[in-house]
Amino acid sequence: MADEKEPFLSRWSRLKKEAPVEKPAETPRPNLPPVEQLTPESDFSAFMHPKVEDALRRVALKKLFSGDPHFNLPDLFEPYSRDWNISDPIPDEMMKTLNQARTLLFSDEEKQKLAQEQQAKQEAAQPQAPQPDPDEPGKQDA
């Protein structure tokens, strides 16, 4: 009984060859308006049809996105929607306090000048020791 059965792959191949080939139903290409006449209020759904070429679809979408200011505004809550490379420069006063800037960015003369300024600030900030009052009771002259 097992010998009478047709092997699976042979049967599958035979049925595959005998099956009628179905052609997909052809859908007509939609009538498209000229891309030059498109405005943000135009209907762009016809350009999304599968029969429309990708290049033409891209041109229409580019026209839509460039013409409508709604699409040109970045989402303020999206962290990657801004250009974070543009920033205010670090002020000179703050730059002078950075150790990396001292060693990498400043010349030797600027380093010496900065060291002198810092030493002057430290001397001005230190409280001076009070001079002993010679008439202070309880103190004897030595």
C-alpha positions, 0 to 999 in steps of 0.5 A: 500500500505504501508503494502505491502512493506517489512521493510527496515532493513528486505529487507537489511538483506535479500539482504545482505545474497543473495549477492554473497561473492566476494573473493579478488583477491590474489596477489602473494607474490613477490620474495624477495632477502635475506636481508643480500645481500641488499645494498643501491643501491638495489631495496627495493620496493618489501619489501613494498608489502602488503603481506610482513610481517611487521617484514621482512619489518622493517629489510629491512628498517633498512638495508637501513637506516643504510647502506646509509650515506644520511639517517644518516645526520641530517637536520641542519635546523630541530630544533629537529634533534640535541641533545640539551642536549650536550653543553659546560659547563658554565665557572667558571668565569660566574658561579661565577656571577650567583646568583643561583650558589652562593646560591645553588652550592657553599659551605660557604667558597666559598661564603665568598671567592667570597664575599671578591673578589667582595668587593676587585673589588668594592673598586678597581673600585671606584675612590678615592676622590682627596686630596685637594691641600693646596696651592689652591687659594680661600681656607682658612685654618680652 
